[in-house]
Amino acid sequence: MKEFTFKINGAEYKCAVEEIEAGKTNVTVNGKVYTVETEAPKAAAPAPKSAAAPAPKPAAPAAPKAEAPKPAAPVAGGVQVKSPLPGSVIKVLVSEGQAVKKGDTLLTLESMKMENAIMAEQDGTVKQIAVSAGQNVMQDDLLIVLG
């Protein structure tokens, strides 16, 4: 006898399955017994035997997985502007070397079907842009470094 516990839509069901004879099984659900008719599993057709069966071919080696682009190392001595939430970069509104003031919009990030303006937290110069338009980012990913 095999026993299982299932949760369906928050309700818990304790089940026990016991085969009583070929084609019939007793299933107990929360103390109530049901007799269930089952089909015998279909056996796979045996392979034809031949005197000179070809040796199986080895499986082709799996293609190497493409790695996600690694974010650039942050420039030393700058203020890191990180993503406040996961999303997709819609547009980058600044370029490296550009002077920005506190409150200037650096880029637009879409998350949960809403556009979010990512703003400069201080005056400075854009030292590094670590993302590009169309790129997906996770929370706390580096976006821009200000100097």
URTADA-V326229 format. One record per pair of residues at least 24 apart in sequence whose C-alpha atoms are under 8 Angstrom apart, sorted by the first residue. I is the first residue (numbers start at 1). GAP is how many residues later the second one is. D is the distance in whole Angstrom. If there is no record, write none. Layout:
i: [I | I]
gap: [GAP | GAP]
d: [D | D]
This chain:
i: [71 | 71 | 71 | 72 | 74 | 74 | 74 | 74 | 75 | 75 | 75 | 77 | 78 | 78 | 78 | 78 | 79 | 79 | 79 | 80 | 80 | 80 | 80 | 80 | 81 | 81 | 81 | 81 | 81 | 81 | 81 | 82 | 82 | 82 | 82 | 82 | 82 | 83 | 83 | 83 | 83 | 83 | 83 | 83 | 84 | 84 | 85 | 85 | 85 | 85 | 86 | 86 | 86 | 86 | 86 | 87 | 87 | 87 | 87 | 87 | 88 | 88 | 88 | 88 | 88 | 89 | 89 | 89 | 89 | 89 | 89 | 89 | 90 | 90 | 90 | 91 | 91 | 91 | 92 | 92 | 94 | 95 | 95 | 96 | 96 | 96 | 96 | 96 | 97 | 97 | 97 | 98 | 98 | 99 | 99 | 99 | 99 | 100 | 100 | 100]
gap: [59 | 60 | 71 | 58 | 54 | 56 | 68 | 71 | 52 | 53 | 70 | 70 | 49 | 67 | 68 | 69 | 66 | 67 | 68 | 62 | 63 | 64 | 65 | 66 | 39 | 40 | 61 | 62 | 63 | 64 | 65 | 57 | 58 | 59 | 60 | 61 | 62 | 54 | 55 | 56 | 57 | 58 | 59 | 60 | 55 | 56 | 26 | 53 | 54 | 55 | 25 | 50 | 51 | 52 | 53 | 24 | 25 | 49 | 50 | 51 | 45 | 46 | 47 | 48 | 49 | 42 | 43 | 44 | 45 | 46 | 47 | 48 | 43 | 44 | 45 | 41 | 42 | 43 | 40 | 41 | 32 | 31 | 34 | 29 | 30 | 31 | 32 | 33 | 28 | 29 | 30 | 27 | 28 | 24 | 25 | 26 | 27 | 24 | 25 | 26]
d: [7 | 8 | 8 | 6 | 7 | 8 | 8 | 7 | 7 | 7 | 7 | 7 | 8 | 6 | 5 | 5 | 5 | 5 | 6 | 7 | 7 | 6 | 5 | 6 | 8 | 8 | 6 | 6 | 5 | 6 | 7 | 8 | 5 | 5 | 4 | 5 | 7 | 7 | 7 | 5 | 5 | 5 | 6 | 6 | 5 | 6 | 7 | 6 | 4 | 7 | 6 | 8 | 5 | 4 | 5 | 4 | 7 | 6 | 5 | 6 | 8 | 6 | 6 | 4 | 6 | 8 | 7 | 5 | 5 | 5 | 6 | 7 | 5 | 6 | 8 | 7 | 5 | 8 | 7 | 6 | 8 | 7 | 7 | 8 | 5 | 6 | 6 | 7 | 6 | 5 | 6 | 5 | 5 | 8 | 6 | 4 | 6 | 5 | 6 | 7]
